[in-house]
Amino acid sequence: MSKFSYVDLKFKPDLKKHIIATYYLETNGEDDIKTSASKVAAESSIGTWTDVKTLSKATFERLHAIVFEISDHYPSYFRVSKTIENKMKKDKNKAVIKIAYPLDLFEFGNIPQLLSSVGGNVFSMKCIKNLRLLDLEFPKKYINSFQGPYHGISGIRKKLNIKNRPLIGSIVKPKVGMTPKQYGKIAYDVWSNGIDIIKDDENLTSLSFNKFEDRVREVMKVKKRVEKETGEKKMYVFNVTAPFDLMLKRAKFVKKHGGKCVMIDVVSVGMDNVQLLRKQDLKLVIHGHRAGHSAFTRNDEHGMTMYVLAKLARLAGIDQFHTGTVVGKMDGDEDDVIRIDEFLKEDWAGFDILEENWSSIKPTMPIASGGLHPGLTSKLIEILGNNVIINYGGGLHGHPDGSASGAKACRQAIDASLKNISLSEYAKTHKELQKALKKWGK
């Protein structure tokens, strides 16, 4: 045991000087919860596996992390099932712990360094069977060291001249395989029939049959034509995911050709590259795709939550971010998705002890995407509200009459929902929606 203690259950953190991390912790049974919690705090701050003469008492007192809470229940704003909490109450090897980290341990504006501390070696410790980073709460001073989104929700709505309704998006399907000319044709059909935003999918960058530059030129040409014909503003989301030098080159190419938005796969490129692109001040909307997040967010007992990832994305500068659909094909509990969306949309996060600290960071617009079709629209809006981008992929292009009719059906489903008319009733006078409901149900 260390001569220094990293546990003080009477300690009250200074909310201006500490970053608070909340973990679910399960020991391997050899140590009790208090000992394991102490080891987590030590490893993620200034400690190591044994006492070292180089660590002075003065340094310890100034910089050590402190476990200030060990509980058998989750924070009130985490809506977990009673089954999970009951299991935790019956098992002495499981607990939720809170650790306060002195702000001096962290470099401002540096997400990689933050994760190396609170999300690093601690996950590999033998004394830990499972560890899940549930939440991170930051002092205002730390939050203010990040740029956050350039446009935010209001900026995105202003670009599209849409004030209140959900933004309607579409992913081109199949994900890959088509030429730029084919993309242009689909973009025209979809934009002309009520869709606001079209995006590349996560694995389409610059491939032998669809070069990035050719796709940008073709789609932007179509966009100008559609905007002139419809009188509506449109947006295309070009996937610039790549090593940073190439990513920046592509983003500049998009801007040069009149594009307004680029997409980054935030997990594969890392939040540091998101931050770096944001710092270029290109004034592009940055669309964050979360492909790969479930490798570390899906396990209820280990890794980290999507909630944490969403907070980091907003800090890094993501304007619009995939968060889940509840009703679609992707995993995501309703309460979790609602909590994430509420956080991203608010000017401040009133969930816990550090509430108004986010006021300097613009809100991020949530994106619901994955397995959606017109029949799910009313339920989705009922759950997530109007301040969301609703992305239809297969549920648009799979329409019996093709992509143009699929786009009409999606727009009709949105219109019906906003008018408080049931989809079945609205479908009686809207054949595209009728055929979509016949194929996929509601």
C-alpha positions in Angstrom: 0.0 0.0 0.0 1.2 3.5 -0.7 2.1 5.7 2.2 -0.2 8.3 0.6 -4.0 7.9 0.5 -5.9 8.7 -2.7 -9.3 8.2 -1.0 -11.0 10.9 1.1 -14.8 10.4 1.2 -15.2 13.7 3.1 -13.4 15.7 0.5 -15.4 18.4 -1.4 -14.0 19.2 -4.8 -13.5 22.8 -5.9 -15.7 23.0 -8.9 -13.4 25.7 -10.4 -10.2 23.7 -9.9 -11.1 20.1 -10.5 -12.1 17.9 -13.4 -14.6 15.3 -12.1 -14.5 11.8 -13.6 -17.3 9.3 -12.8 -16.5 5.6 -13.3 -18.3 2.3 -13.0 -15.7 0.1 -11.2 -15.6 -3.7 -10.8 -12.7 -5.2 -9.0 -11.2 -8.6 -9.8 -12.0 -9.7 -6.2 -8.5 -9.5 -4.8 -8.8 -5.9 -3.7 -11.8 -4.3 -2.1 -13.5 -1.4 -3.9 -11.8 1.3 -1.9 -8.3 -0.1 -2.6 -9.1 -0.5 -6.3 -10.6 3.0 -6.5 -7.4 4.3 -4.9 -5.3 2.5 -7.5 -7.3 4.0 -10.3 -6.9 7.5 -8.9 -3.2 7.0 -8.4 -2.5 5.5 -11.9 -4.5 8.3 -13.6 -2.8 11.1 -11.8 0.7 11.0 -10.2 1.0 7.5 -8.6 2.6 4.3 -9.6 2.5 0.7 -8.3 5.0 1.3 -5.5 6.2 4.2 -3.3 9.0 6.2 -4.9 11.3 8.6 -3.1 11.0 11.2 -5.9 7.4 11.9 -5.0 7.4 14.5 -2.2 4.6 15.1 0.1 4.2 18.7 -1.2 3.8 17.4 -4.8 1.4 14.8 -3.7 -0.8 17.2 -1.8 -0.9 19.6 -4.8 -1.5 17.1 -7.6 -3.0 13.8 -6.4 -6.4 12.7 -7.6 -9.0 12.1 -4.9 -11.7 9.5 -4.8 -14.4 11.5 -3.0 -17.4 9.3 -3.6 -18.1 5.5 -3.7 -21.7 4.6 -4.3 -24.0 1.7 -5.1 -26.0 3.8 -7.5 -25.5 5.8 -10.6 -25.8 9.6 -10.8 -29.4 10.7 -11.0 -29.0 11.9 -14.6 -28.0 8.4 -15.7 -31.2 6.6 -16.2 -30.0 3.0 -15.7 -32.3 0.0 -15.1 -33.1 -1.1 -11.6 -31.7 -4.5 -12.5 -28.2 -3.0 -13.0 -28.3 -1.1 -9.8 -29.7 -4.0 -7.8 -26.8 -6.2 -9.0 -24.4 -3.5 -7.9 -25.9 -3.3 -4.5 -25.6 -7.0 -4.0 -22.0 -7.3 -5.2 -19.4 -5.7 -3.0 -16.9 -5.8 -5.9 -19.0 -3.3 -8.0 -19.5 0.5 -7.4 -19.7 3.9 -9.0 -16.9 6.1 -8.0 -16.2 9.8 -8.5 -12.6 11.1 -8.7 -11.5 14.8 -8.5 -8.4 15.7 -10.5 -6.6 18.9 -9.9 -6.7 21.1 -13.0 -2.9 21.5 -12.9 -2.7 17.9 -14.1 -4.1 18.8 -17.5 -2.9 20.8 -20.5 -5.5 23.2 -21.6 -7.1 22.6 -25.1 -5.5 19.1 -25.3 -8.0 16.2 -25.6 -5.4 13.5 -26.2 -3.6 14.4 -23.0 -6.9 14.3 -21.1 -7.7 10.8 -22.4 -4.2 9.6 -21.7 -4.9 10.4 -18.1 -8.5 9.6 -17.3 -8.9 7.1 -20.1 -5.5 5.5 -20.4 -3.6 2.9 -18.4 -6.4 2.6 -15.8 -8.3 0.3 -18.2 -5.3 -2.2 -18.3 -4.8 -2.6 -14.5 -4.9 -6.2 -13.3 -6.8 -5.2 -10.1 -9.7 -4.1 -12.4 -12.1 -6.6 -13.9 -14.2 -3.8 -15.5 -13.9 0.0 -15.7 -16.3 2.3 -17.6 -15.8 6.1 -17.8 -19.4 7.3 -17.4 -18.9 11.1 -17.4 -16.4 13.9 -17.3 -17.3 17.3 -15.9 -15.1 20.3 -16.5 -14.4 23.6 -14.9 -15.4 26.6 -17.1 -11.7 27.6 -17.4 -10.9 24.3 -19.0 -13.9 24.3 -21.3 -13.0 27.8 -22.5 -9.6 26.6 -23.7 -11.4 24.8 -26.6 -12.9 26.4 -29.7 -16.0 24.2 -29.9 -18.2 24.4 -33.0 -17.8 27.3 -35.4 -21.4 27.3 -36.6 -23.4 25.4 -34.0 -27.1 24.7 -34.4 -28.2 28.3 -35.2 -25.5 28.6 -37.8 -26.5 25.4 -39.6 -30.1 26.5 -39.7 -29.2 29.9 -41.0 -27.2 28.3 -43.9 -30.2 26.2 -44.9 -32.8 28.9 -44.0 -34.8 26.4 -41.9 -36.0 27.7 -38.6 -38.0 25.1 -36.7 -38.5 21.7 -38.4 -36.0 18.8 -38.3 -33.4 18.9 -41.0 -33.9 16.1 -43.5 -30.8 14.2 -44.5 -30.0 11.3 -46.8 -27.0 9.1 -47.1 -26.2 7.9 -50.7 -26.6 4.2 -51.0 -25.0 1.8 -51.7 -22.2 3.2 -49.5 -19.6 2.7 -52.3 -19.6 1.5 -55.8 -21.0 4.4 -57.9 -19.3 7.0 -60.0 -19.4 10.7 -59.4 -21.9 11.1 -62.3 -24.2 8.5 -60.6 -23.8 10.5 -57.3 -24.8 13.6 -59.1 -27.9 12.0 -60.5 -29.0 10.7 -57.1 -28.2 14.1 -55.5 -30.5 15.8 -58.0 -33.4 13.3 -57.5 -33.1 13.5 -53.7 -32.6 17.3 -53.3 -35.3 18.1 -55.8 -37.8 16.2 -53.8 -37.5 17.7 -50.3 -34.2 16.6 -48.8 -32.0 19.3 -47.2 -28.7 17.5 -46.7 -27.0 14.7 -48.5 -23.8 13.0 -47.2 -21.1 10.6 -48.2 -21.0 7.5 -46.1 -18.2 6.8 -43.6 -16.1 4.6 -45.8 -16.3 6.7 -49.0 -13.3 9.0 -49.4 -11.4 8.9 -52.7 -11.6 5.5 -54.4 -10.6 4.2 -57.8 -14.1 4.5 -59.2 -15.1 7.7 -57.3 -12.3 10.2 -56.9 -12.9 12.8 -54.2 -12.2 15.8 -56.5 -14.5 14.5 -59.3 -17.3 13.9 -56.8 -17.0 17.4 -55.4 -17.1 19.0 -58.8 -20.1 17.0 -60.0 -22.2 17.3 -56.8 -21.5 21.1 -56.4 -22.6 21.6 -60.0 -25.9 19.7 -59.3 -26.4 21.6 -56.0 -26.3 25.0 -57.8 -28.9 23.7 -60.3 -31.2 22.4 -57.7 -31.0 25.5 -55.5 -31.9 27.6 -58.6 -34.9 25.3 -59.5 -36.3 24.8 -56.0 -35.4 28.1 -54.3 -34.2 26.1 -51.3 -30.8 26.0 -49.7 -29.1 22.6 -49.9 -26.0 21.1 -48.2 -23.7 18.2 -49.2 -21.4 16.6 -46.6 -18.1 15.5 -48.2 -16.1 12.9 -46.3 -12.6 14.2 -45.9 -11.4 11.4 -43.5 -7.7 10.8 -44.1 -4.3 11.5 -42.6 -4.4 15.2 -41.6 -2.4 16.7 -44.5 -4.7 15.0 -47.0 -7.8 15.8 -44.9 -6.9 19.5 -44.9 -6.2 19.5 -48.6 -9.6 18.0 -49.3 -11.4 20.4 -46.9 -9.8 23.3 -48.7 -10.8 21.8 -52.1 -14.4 21.6 -50.8 -14.3 25.3 -49.7 -12.8 26.4 -53.0 -15.6 24.8 -55.0 -18.3 26.4 -52.9 -19.0 23.5 -50.4 -20.2 24.3 -46.9 -19.7 21.1 -45.0 -17.2 18.3 -44.5 -17.4 15.0 -42.6 -14.9 13.4 -40.3 -14.9 9.9 -38.8 -14.0 11.2 -35.4 -13.0 7.8 -33.8 -10.7 6.8 -36.6 -9.0 10.2 -37.1 -8.9 11.1 -33.4 -10.2 14.2 -31.7 -6.8 15.8 -32.1 -7.3 16.0 -35.8 -10.8 17.3 -35.4 -9.3 20.1 -33.2 -6.6 20.7 -35.8 -9.1 21.0 -38.7 -11.3 23.3 -36.6 -8.2 25.6 -35.9 -7.7 26.1 -39.7 -10.6 28.6 -39.5 -12.1 27.4 -42.9 -15.5 28.2 -41.6 -16.9 24.9 -42.9 -19.6 23.0 -41.0 -17.9 20.0 -39.5 -20.1 16.9 -39.5 -18.9 14.2 -37.0 -19.5 10.5 -37.8 -19.0 8.1 -34.9 -18.1 4.9 -36.9 -16.3 2.5 -34.6 -17.4 4.1 -31.3 -19.1 0.8 -30.1 -15.7 -0.8 -29.9 -15.4 1.0 -26.6 -18.9 2.4 -25.8 -21.3 -0.5 -26.2 -20.2 -2.6 -23.2 -22.2 -1.5 -20.2 -19.4 -2.4 -17.8 -16.2 -1.4 -19.6 -14.8 1.4 -21.8 -16.5 4.7 -21.9 -20.0 6.1 -22.7 -21.2 7.8 -25.8 -22.0 10.7 -23.5 -18.3 11.2 -22.8 -17.5 11.0 -26.6 -20.2 13.5 -27.3 -18.8 16.0 -24.8 -15.3 15.6 -26.4 -16.8 16.1 -29.9 -18.4 19.3 -28.9 -15.2 20.6 -27.2 -13.2 19.7 -30.4 -15.5 21.6 -32.7 -18.0 19.3 -34.2 -21.1 21.2 -35.5 -23.3 18.1 -36.1 -22.8 14.7 -34.5 -24.3 11.2 -34.9 -25.8 10.2 -31.6 -28.3 7.4 -32.2 -31.9 6.9 -33.4 -33.5 4.8 -30.6 -36.0 3.4 -33.2 -33.5 2.5 -36.0 -30.9 -0.3 -36.5 -28.2 1.0 -34.3 -27.7 0.2 -30.6 -28.7 3.0 -28.3 -31.0 3.2 -25.2 -33.7 5.8 -25.4 -32.7 7.5 -22.2 -29.0 7.6 -23.2 -29.7 9.1 -26.6 -32.0 11.7 -25.1 -29.4 12.7 -22.5 -26.7 13.0 -25.1 -28.9 15.0 -27.5 -30.1 17.3 -24.6 -26.5 18.0 -23.7 -25.4 18.8 -27.2 -28.3 21.1 -27.9 -28.1 23.1 -24.7 -26.1 26.3 -24.2 -25.2 24.9 -20.8 -25.5 21.4 -19.3 -27.7 21.4 -16.2 -27.2 17.8 -15.3 -24.9 18.0 -12.3 -22.6 20.1 -10.3 -20.9 22.0 -13.1 -23.8 23.3 -14.9 -23.4 26.6 -16.7 -19.8 26.0 -17.7 -20.6 25.2 -21.3 -22.1 28.6 -22.1 -19.1 29.7 -24.1 -19.2 26.6 -26.4 -21.9 26.6 -29.2 -24.4 23.8 -29.2 -23.9 20.8 -31.5 -26.8 19.5 -33.6 -27.6 15.8 -33.0 -27.9 13.5 -36.0 -30.3 10.5 -36.0 -29.0 8.0 -38.5 -29.1 4.2 -39.1 -32.0 2.1 -40.2 -34.6 4.9 -40.5 -37.5 4.9 -42.9 -40.6 7.1 -43.2 -42.7 4.9 -41.0 -40.4 5.6 -38.0 -40.5 9.4 -38.4 -43.3 10.3 -36.1 -42.0 8.2 -33.2 -38.5 9.6 -33.8 -39.7 13.2 -33.6 -41.8 12.3 -30.5 -38.7 11.0 -28.8 -36.0 13.4 -30.0 -37.9 16.6 -30.9 -37.4 19.0 -33.9 -33.9 20.1 -33.3 -32.2 17.1 -35.0 -31.0 16.0 -38.4 -32.9 12.9 -39.5 -30.9 10.8 -42.0 -32.5 8.3 -44.3 -30.4 5.9 -46.2 -31.8 2.5 -47.2 -35.2 3.7 -46.0 -35.1 6.3 -48.8 -33.3 4.7 -51.7 -35.1 1.4 -51.0 -38.5 2.9 -51.9 -40.4 0.8 -54.5 -40.4 3.6 -57.0 -36.8 4.7 -56.4 -34.8 7.5 -54.7 -36.9 10.4 -55.9 -40.1 8.9 -54.5 -38.2 7.9 -51.4 -37.2 11.5 -50.8 -40.9 12.6 -51.2 -42.0 9.9 -48.8 -39.5 11.1 -46.2 -40.5 14.7 -46.5 -44.2 13.7 -46.4 -43.5 11.8 -43.1 -41.9 14.9 -41.6 -44.8 17.1 -42.8 -47.4 14.8 -41.3 -45.6 14.6 -38.0 -45.3 18.4 -37.7 -49.0 18.8 -38.6 -49.9 16.2 -35.9 -51.5 13.9 -38.5 -51.0 10.2 -38.3 -48.8 8.7 -41.0 -51.6 6.3 -42.0 -54.0 9.2 -42.5 -51.5 11.3 -44.4 -50.6 8.4 -46.7 -54.2 8.3 -48.0 -53.5 11.4 -50.1 -49.7 10.9 -50.5 -48.9 7.9 -52.6 -45.1 7.9 -52.0 -45.6 7.7 -48.2 -48.3 5.1 -48.7 -45.9 2.8 -50.6 -43.2 3.4 -48.1 -45.5 2.4 -45.2 -46.7 -0.7 -47.2 -43.0 -1.8 -47.6 -41.6 -1.0 -44.1 -44.6 -0.5 -41.8 -44.8 2.1 -39.1 
